[in-house]
């Protein structure tokens, strides 16, 4: 069978209700088992795994081609402000997937480094 250009197979095992599956993306092979009495549900689960792997590969390529270019200078402890209000806060965590901001009023916000957001770096001379 083929899903999104990836060939895969789903086969029954000796155990009733357990299906073996395998597929390959590039030079990496993936294999496993899923438990269900419905053969089409086993196929759907493999298709979802393929989609998940393709999404991971696409995101990794996007990060490699555009490493945090939209959030330069963002580091833990840096003062930030909302664009549409006077509220300020501090960056408390930064990684490839999320920027976590703790606001002075006690709320917490999460932003993706590669997406536009309603937050900016505050002036460094402000408290």
C-alpha positions as CSV (number, residue, x, y, z in Angstrom):
1,X,0.0,0.0,0.0
2,X,1.1,3.6,-0.4
3,X,0.3,6.7,1.6
4,X,1.7,10.2,0.8
5,X,4.2,8.5,-1.5
6,X,5.5,6.1,1.2
7,X,5.1,2.4,0.6
8,X,4.0,0.5,3.7
9,X,2.7,-2.9,4.7
10,X,0.4,-4.2,7.3
11,X,0.3,-8.0,8.0
12,X,-1.5,-10.2,10.5
13,X,0.6,-11.9,13.2
14,X,0.1,-15.2,15.0
15,X,-1.7,-13.4,17.7
16,X,-5.4,-12.6,16.9
17,X,-6.0,-8.8,16.8
18,X,-2.3,-7.9,16.5
19,X,-1.0,-6.5,13.2
20,X,2.6,-6.0,12.2
21,X,3.5,-3.0,10.1
22,X,6.6,-1.5,8.4
23,X,7.5,1.4,6.2
24,X,10.6,3.3,5.0
25,X,11.4,7.0,4.6
26,X,14.7,7.7,2.9
27,X,17.2,5.4,4.5
28,X,15.3,4.9,7.8
29,X,13.0,2.0,8.3
30,X,10.2,1.9,10.8
31,X,8.4,-1.2,12.0
32,X,6.1,-2.2,14.9
33,X,2.8,-3.7,15.9
34,X,-0.6,-2.4,16.7
35,X,-3.5,-4.1,18.5
36,X,-6.9,-3.9,16.9
37,X,-9.5,-6.4,15.6
38,X,-10.3,-4.2,12.6
39,X,-7.8,-4.5,9.7
40,X,-8.6,-1.0,8.3
41,X,-8.0,0.6,11.7
42,X,-4.5,-1.0,11.7
43,X,-3.9,0.5,8.2
44,X,-5.1,3.9,9.4
45,X,-2.8,3.9,12.4
46,X,0.2,3.2,10.1
47,X,-0.9,6.1,7.9
48,X,-1.0,8.3,10.9
49,X,2.5,7.2,11.9
50,X,3.7,8.0,8.4
51,X,2.1,11.5,8.6
52,X,3.8,12.1,11.9
53,X,7.2,11.1,10.7
54,X,6.9,13.2,7.5
55,X,5.8,16.2,9.7
56,X,8.8,15.7,12.0
57,X,11.1,15.7,9.0
58,X,9.6,18.8,7.5
59,X,9.8,20.7,10.8
60,X,13.5,19.7,11.2
61,X,14.3,20.9,7.7
62,X,12.5,24.2,8.4
63,X,14.4,24.7,11.6
64,X,17.7,23.9,9.8
65,X,16.9,26.4,7.0
66,X,15.6,29.1,9.4
67,X,17.1,28.8,12.9
68,X,15.2,31.2,15.1
69,X,15.6,34.1,12.7
70,X,12.4,35.7,13.8
71,X,13.4,35.7,17.5
72,X,17.1,36.9,17.6
73,X,18.3,37.9,21.1
74,X,15.6,36.0,22.9
75,X,17.2,34.3,25.9
76,X,16.2,33.3,29.4
77,X,15.9,36.3,31.7
78,X,15.3,38.8,28.9
79,X,12.6,41.5,29.5
80,X,9.7,41.5,27.0
81,X,6.5,43.5,26.5
82,X,3.2,43.0,24.7
83,X,2.8,45.0,21.5
84,X,-0.8,46.0,22.3
85,X,-0.6,46.9,26.0
86,X,1.9,48.0,28.6
87,X,2.2,44.5,30.2
88,X,5.7,43.3,30.7
89,X,7.3,40.0,31.6
90,X,10.4,37.8,31.4
91,X,11.5,35.0,29.1
92,X,11.7,31.9,31.3
93,X,12.5,29.2,28.7
94,X,13.6,29.1,25.1
95,X,14.1,26.0,22.9
96,X,13.5,25.2,19.2
97,X,9.8,24.6,19.7
98,X,8.6,27.3,22.2
99,X,9.4,30.6,24.0
100,X,7.9,30.7,27.4
101,X,7.1,34.1,29.0
102,X,6.1,34.7,32.6
103,X,4.1,38.0,32.8
104,X,4.3,40.4,35.7
105,X,0.6,39.8,36.5
106,X,1.3,36.1,37.0
107,X,0.1,34.6,33.7
108,X,2.3,32.5,31.4
109,X,2.3,32.6,27.6
110,X,3.9,30.3,25.0
111,X,5.1,31.4,21.6
112,X,6.5,29.5,18.7
113,X,9.9,31.0,17.7
114,X,9.1,30.8,14.0
115,X,5.7,32.4,14.1
116,X,4.6,36.1,14.5
117,X,3.5,37.0,18.0
118,X,2.0,39.9,20.0
119,X,5.2,40.2,22.0
120,X,8.6,42.1,21.6
121,X,11.8,42.6,23.4
122,X,11.5,45.4,25.9
123,X,14.1,48.2,26.1
124,X,17.1,46.9,28.0
125,X,17.2,50.0,30.3
126,X,13.7,49.5,31.7
127,X,13.1,47.5,34.9
